[in-house]
Amino acid sequence: GPQELEIERPRANRMAVRADFVLIASGSRPRLPAGIPIDHEHVLDSDSILSLIYLPKSLLVLGAGIIACEFASIFQALGVRVTIIDKARAPMAFLDADLSAAYVRSFEEAGGKFLSGRSVAEVTVDPLGWVVTQLDDGSRVRTEKMLCAQGRIANLAGLNLQAVGIAPNARGHLDVDAHGRTSVPTIYAAGDVIGPPALATSAMEQGRRAAQHAFGASEALAPESLPSGVYTIPELATVGLSEAQVRERLGGALVGRASYAELARGQINGSSDGFIKLVAGPDGRKIAGCHIAGENASELVHVAQIAMVAGLQVDAFVDQIFNFPTFAEGFRVAALDLIAQRERATQVKRAA
């Protein structure tokens, strides 16, 4: 039944367990696309690449999600010639467009290649052990190693979920409500098994909220308040809606920006390429999203997260005092820029 589990133990008898509630958090494993000869020697996945005992001269990364881009940054920083290939036009497409662009710019300036809008026709290993990737446009890329990072598959096989009437959706994930409940009220799910964002941060919070709800002490999870950190070079972080989402949902957006180059801390640290971006609706009052690229991005984003959860207006960043010199000062600079946009928009309306 939905409250009973049977556990298979190595070299031991099966064990039966009964509970009032069950939380499925079995994680995921690398997806192995058809036609890609993953042998864990020449063509690797995101697990086997961690077992490399030397640095290859060159690496082709197939995919442009978080895992793909993080590994691309790591190996490029270690002196490997890295090429990313993906059918998408931009990496990590779920991010605000400015963050994706910042990653590509930094990656290519450091010597990497990002081949967008391309699909793989064939992958072979030549007699010398090099990986030859034939693309759909007829071009070929020859590298010492390939990393296939085209998503992950939820670990649901073998759980016999059909016995209690639960079936994965078309993407192989479990559908849950805002509390993490599956179609069976006593069975919850959290983490990679329920799909994006599939980050450690979100998984821990989903599990915590599910456990609280099961015992009557939880509110529904608000996805917009979950921050995301991407540990590429540059580091990226986001919370809330992207600029495009704000424009679509709220009918317009006002954007305030602060460049690390105009901050004393950015100049001291030599981190001039970063930025903080605040996005508000067309009235320019409440923050709907924050997007940061650069040093300490995943730390700084929590300032905006708390402001959003507390319902503070953009003006609060101007009214507060920030330590000097810090990257956090950028929130005041970005807020001042957004307020200036708001005032200009107001003047235009009055003139009309």
C-alpha positions as CSV (number, residue, x, y, z in Angstrom):
1,G,0.0,0.0,0.0
2,P,1.0,3.7,-0.1
3,Q,2.3,3.6,3.5
4,E,4.4,0.4,3.1
5,L,7.9,0.0,1.7
6,E,9.8,-3.2,1.0
7,I,13.6,-2.7,1.1
8,E,16.0,-5.0,-0.6
9,R,19.3,-5.3,1.3
10,P,22.5,-6.8,-0.1
11,R,23.2,-10.2,1.3
12,A,20.2,-10.0,3.6
13,N,16.5,-10.6,3.7
14,R,14.0,-8.0,2.5
15,M,12.9,-5.6,5.2
16,A,9.4,-4.2,5.4
17,V,8.9,-0.6,6.7
18,R,5.6,1.1,7.4
19,A,5.1,4.9,7.8
20,D,2.3,7.4,7.9
21,F,4.1,9.5,5.2
22,V,6.7,8.7,2.6
23,L,9.1,11.3,1.0
24,I,10.7,10.2,-2.3
25,A,14.1,12.0,-2.7
26,S,16.0,9.4,-4.7
27,G,18.0,11.9,-6.8
28,S,19.0,11.5,-10.4
29,R,21.7,10.2,-12.7
30,P,23.3,11.4,-15.9
31,R,21.1,11.0,-19.0
32,L,22.7,8.9,-21.7
33,P,21.5,10.2,-25.1
34,A,21.1,7.7,-27.8
35,G,23.8,7.8,-30.4
36,I,26.5,9.1,-28.0
37,P,29.1,6.4,-27.3
38,I,29.7,7.1,-23.7
39,D,32.5,4.7,-22.7
40,H,33.7,6.6,-19.6
41,E,37.2,6.8,-21.1
42,H,37.0,9.0,-24.2
43,V,33.4,10.1,-23.9
44,L,32.4,10.8,-20.3
45,D,29.4,11.8,-18.3
46,S,29.2,14.2,-15.4
47,D,30.0,11.3,-13.0
48,S,32.9,9.7,-14.8
49,I,34.6,12.9,-15.6
50,L,35.4,13.2,-11.9
51,S,37.6,10.1,-12.3
52,L,40.0,11.6,-14.8
53,I,43.6,11.2,-13.6
54,Y,45.1,13.8,-16.0
55,L,44.1,17.0,-17.7
56,P,43.3,16.5,-21.4
57,K,44.6,19.0,-24.0
58,S,41.1,19.6,-25.2
59,L,37.5,19.0,-24.2
60,L,34.2,19.2,-26.0
61,V,31.2,19.7,-23.7
62,L,27.9,18.6,-25.2
63,G,25.2,20.6,-23.5
64,A,24.8,24.1,-22.1
65,G,23.0,23.6,-18.8
66,I,24.4,24.4,-15.4
67,I,26.5,21.2,-15.1
68,A,27.9,21.6,-18.6
69,C,28.8,25.2,-18.1
70,E,30.3,24.7,-14.6
71,F,32.6,21.9,-15.9
72,A,33.5,24.0,-18.9
73,S,34.6,26.8,-16.6
74,I,36.6,24.4,-14.4
75,F,38.5,22.8,-17.2
76,Q,39.1,26.1,-19.1
77,A,40.6,27.6,-15.9
78,L,42.9,24.6,-15.7
79,G,44.3,25.3,-19.1
80,V,42.2,22.9,-21.2
81,R,40.9,24.1,-24.6
82,V,37.1,23.8,-24.2
83,T,34.4,23.9,-26.8
84,I,30.7,23.9,-25.8
85,I,28.2,22.7,-28.4
86,D,24.4,22.9,-27.9
87,K,21.3,23.3,-30.0
88,A,20.1,26.3,-27.8
89,R,21.0,29.8,-28.8
90,A,22.2,30.7,-25.3
91,P,23.6,28.7,-22.4
92,M,21.5,28.1,-19.3
93,A,18.4,29.5,-21.0
94,F,16.4,29.7,-17.8
95,L,18.6,32.6,-16.6
96,D,18.1,36.2,-17.3
97,A,19.5,37.0,-20.8
98,D,22.2,39.3,-19.4
99,L,23.5,36.5,-17.2
100,S,23.8,34.1,-20.1
101,A,25.5,36.7,-22.2
102,A,27.9,37.5,-19.4
103,Y,28.9,33.8,-19.2
104,V,29.5,33.5,-22.9
105,R,31.5,36.7,-23.1
106,S,33.8,35.6,-20.3
107,F,34.1,32.1,-21.6
108,E,35.1,33.2,-25.1
109,E,37.4,36.0,-23.9
110,A,39.3,33.3,-22.0
111,G,39.7,31.3,-25.1
112,G,36.7,29.0,-25.1
113,K,34.3,28.4,-28.0
114,F,30.5,28.3,-27.7
115,L,28.9,26.8,-30.8
116,S,25.2,27.6,-30.4
117,G,22.3,26.3,-32.6
118,R,24.2,23.2,-33.5
119,S,23.2,19.5,-33.2
120,V,25.5,16.5,-33.2
121,A,25.1,14.1,-36.2
122,E,27.7,11.5,-35.1
123,V,30.3,10.9,-32.5
124,T,33.2,8.5,-33.1
125,V,36.6,7.7,-31.5
126,D,39.4,7.6,-34.1
127,P,42.2,5.0,-34.0
128,L,44.4,7.4,-32.0
129,G,41.7,7.7,-29.3
130,W,40.6,11.2,-30.1
131,V,36.9,12.0,-30.1
132,V,35.5,13.2,-33.5
133,T,32.2,15.0,-33.4
134,Q,30.3,15.5,-36.7
135,L,27.8,18.4,-36.5
136,D,24.6,18.8,-38.5
137,D,26.2,21.7,-40.5
138,G,28.9,19.3,-41.9
139,S,31.7,20.6,-39.7
140,R,33.8,18.4,-37.4
141,V,35.4,19.0,-34.0
142,R,38.2,16.8,-32.8
143,T,39.1,16.8,-29.1
144,E,40.9,14.5,-26.7
145,K,37.9,14.1,-24.5
146,M,34.1,14.7,-24.6
147,L,31.8,15.5,-21.7
148,C,28.2,14.6,-22.4
149,A,26.1,16.8,-20.0
150,Q,22.6,16.8,-21.6
151,G,20.5,16.6,-18.5
152,R,19.8,14.0,-15.8
153,I,17.2,11.3,-15.3
154,A,15.2,10.9,-12.1
155,N,16.0,7.8,-10.1
156,L,12.6,6.2,-10.1
157,A,13.2,2.9,-11.8
158,G,12.7,0.0,-9.4
159,L,10.5,1.9,-6.9
160,N,7.4,0.2,-8.2
161,L,5.4,3.4,-8.0
162,Q,2.7,2.0,-10.3
163,A,1.7,-0.2,-7.4
164,V,0.2,2.8,-5.6
165,G,-1.0,4.6,-8.7
166,I,1.9,7.1,-9.3
167,A,3.3,7.5,-12.7
168,P,6.1,9.9,-13.9
169,N,5.1,12.7,-16.3
170,A,6.3,12.9,-19.9
171,R,9.7,14.3,-18.8
172,G,10.2,11.4,-16.4
173,H,9.6,13.5,-13.2
174,L,6.9,13.2,-10.5
175,D,4.2,15.9,-10.5
176,V,3.6,17.5,-7.1
177,D,1.5,20.3,-5.7
178,A,2.9,23.4,-3.9
179,H,3.4,21.3,-0.7
180,G,5.3,18.5,-2.5
181,R,2.5,16.0,-2.5
182,T,2.1,13.5,-5.3
183,S,-1.2,12.2,-6.5
184,V,-1.2,10.0,-3.4
185,P,-1.7,12.4,-0.4
186,T,0.6,10.5,1.9
187,I,3.5,10.3,-0.6
188,Y,5.6,13.4,-1.1
189,A,8.6,14.0,-3.4
190,A,11.4,16.5,-3.5
191,G,14.7,17.3,-5.3
192,D,15.7,16.0,-8.7
193,V,12.8,13.6,-9.0
194,I,10.3,16.5,-9.4
195,G,12.4,18.3,-12.0
196,P,13.7,21.9,-12.4
197,P,15.4,23.7,-10.8
198,A,17.0,20.5,-9.5
199,L,19.5,22.4,-7.3
200,A,20.8,21.5,-3.8
201,T,19.3,24.7,-2.4
202,S,15.8,24.0,-3.8
203,A,15.9,20.3,-3.0
204,M,16.7,20.9,0.7
205,E,13.9,23.5,1.0
206,Q,11.4,21.2,-0.9
207,G,12.2,18.4,1.5
208,R,11.9,20.6,4.6
209,R,8.6,22.0,3.4
210,A,7.2,18.6,2.6
211,A,8.1,17.2,6.0
212,Q,6.5,20.3,7.7
213,H,3.3,20.0,5.7
214,A,3.1,16.3,6.4
215,F,2.9,17.1,10.1
216,G,0.7,20.1,9.7
217,A,3.3,22.9,10.1
218,S,4.0,24.4,6.7
219,E,3.0,26.9,4.1
220,A,3.2,26.3,0.4
221,L,6.6,26.9,-1.2
222,A,7.0,30.2,-3.2
223,P,9.3,29.4,-6.1
224,E,10.0,33.1,-6.8
225,S,11.8,33.4,-3.4
226,L,14.3,30.6,-4.1
227,P,17.7,31.9,-5.0
228,S,19.9,30.0,-7.5
229,G,23.7,30.1,-7.6
230,V,25.7,28.9,-10.6
231,Y,29.4,28.3,-9.9
232,T,30.8,29.2,-13.3
233,I,33.4,31.8,-14.2
234,P,32.0,34.4,-13.6
235,E,29.8,33.2,-10.8
236,L,26.1,33.8,-11.5
237,A,23.2,34.2,-9.1
238,T,19.5,34.9,-9.5
239,V,16.3,35.3,-7.5
240,G,12.8,36.1,-8.7
241,L,11.8,36.8,-12.3
242,S,14.0,37.5,-15.3
243,E,13.5,40.8,-17.2
244,A,11.7,39.0,-20.0
245,Q,9.3,37.3,-17.5
246,V,8.6,40.7,-15.7
247,R,7.8,42.3,-19.1
248,E,5.5,39.4,-20.0
249,R,3.7,39.1,-16.7
250,L,3.5,42.7,-15.6
251,G,3.3,44.5,-19.0
252,G,6.6,46.2,-18.7
253,A,9.8,46.5,-16.6
254,L,12.2,49.0,-15.2
255,V,15.8,48.0,-14.8
256,G,18.5,49.3,-12.5
257,R,22.2,48.3,-13.0
258,A,25.4,48.6,-11.1
259,S,28.7,47.6,-12.7
260,Y,31.4,46.2,-10.5
261,A,33.8,48.6,-12.4
262,E,32.1,51.6,-10.7
263,L,32.4,50.1,-7.2
264,A,35.5,50.7,-5.1
265,R,35.6,47.0,-4.1
266,G,35.4,46.0,-7.7
267,Q,38.4,48.2,-8.6
268,I,40.4,46.9,-5.6
269,N,39.7,43.3,-6.4
270,G,40.2,43.7,-10.1
271,S,36.7,42.5,-10.7
272,S,35.5,45.0,-13.2
273,D,33.3,42.7,-15.3
274,G,30.6,41.9,-12.8
275,F,27.2,43.6,-12.3
276,I,24.1,43.7,-10.2
277,K,20.8,44.0,-12.0
278,L,17.5,44.9,-10.3
279,V,14.2,44.4,-12.1
280,A,10.9,46.0,-11.1
281,G,7.5,46.2,-12.7
282,P,6.5,49.2,-14.8
283,D,5.8,51.3,-11.7
284,G,9.4,50.8,-10.5
285,R,8.5,50.2,-6.9
286,K,8.9,46.5,-5.8
287,I,11.7,44.3,-6.9
288,A,10.5,41.4,-9.0
289,G,13.9,39.9,-9.8
290,C,17.7,40.3,-9.1
291,H,20.5,39.0,-11.3
292,I,24.2,39.1,-10.5
293,A,27.3,38.1,-12.4
294,G,30.7,38.3,-10.8
295,E,32.7,37.7,-7.6
296,N,30.5,36.8,-4.6
297,A,27.3,36.7,-6.7
298,S,25.8,33.7,-4.9
299,E,26.4,35.5,-1.5
300,L,25.1,38.9,-2.6
301,V,21.8,37.6,-4.1
302,H,20.5,37.0,-0.6
303,V,20.3,40.7,0.0
304,A,17.7,41.0,-2.8
305,Q,16.0,37.8,-1.7
306,I,15.3,39.1,1.8
307,A,14.1,42.4,0.4
308,M,11.7,40.6,-1.9
309,V,10.3,38.3,0.8
310,A,9.9,41.3,3.1
311,G,8.0,43.2,0.4
312,L,10.5,46.2,0.5
313,Q,10.5,48.8,-2.2
314,V,13.5,49.7,-4.3
315,D,13.9,52.9,-2.4
316,A,14.9,50.9,0.7
317,F,18.3,50.2,-0.8
318,V,18.9,53.9,-1.0
319,D,17.8,54.6,2.5
320,Q,20.1,52.0,4.1
321,I,23.8,52.2,4.8
322,F,26.2,49.7,3.2
323,N,29.8,49.1,4.3
324,F,32.5,50.7,2.2
325,P,34.2,49.3,0.2
326,T,31.9,46.3,-0.6
327,F,30.2,44.7,-3.5
328,A,27.0,45.1,-1.6
329,E,27.2,48.8,-2.3
330,G,26.1,47.9,-5.8
331,F,22.5,47.5,-4.6
332,R,22.4,51.2,-3.7
333,V,23.9,52.1,-7.1
334,A,21.5,49.8,-9.0
335,A,18.5,51.1,-7.0
336,L,19.5,54.7,-7.7
337,D,19.7,53.8,-11.4
338,L,16.2,52.2,-11.3
339,I,14.7,55.1,-9.4
340,A,16.1,57.4,-12.1
341,Q,14.4,55.2,-14.8
342,R,11.2,55.5,-12.7
343,E,11.4,59.3,-12.6
344,R,12.1,59.6,-16.3
345,A,9.1,57.3,-17.0
346,T,6.9,59.5,-14.8
347,Q,8.1,62.7,-16.6
348,V,7.3,61.2,-19.9
349,K,3.8,60.3,-18.8
350,R,3.2,63.8,-17.5
351,A,4.4,65.3,-20.7
352,A,2.1,63.1,-22.7
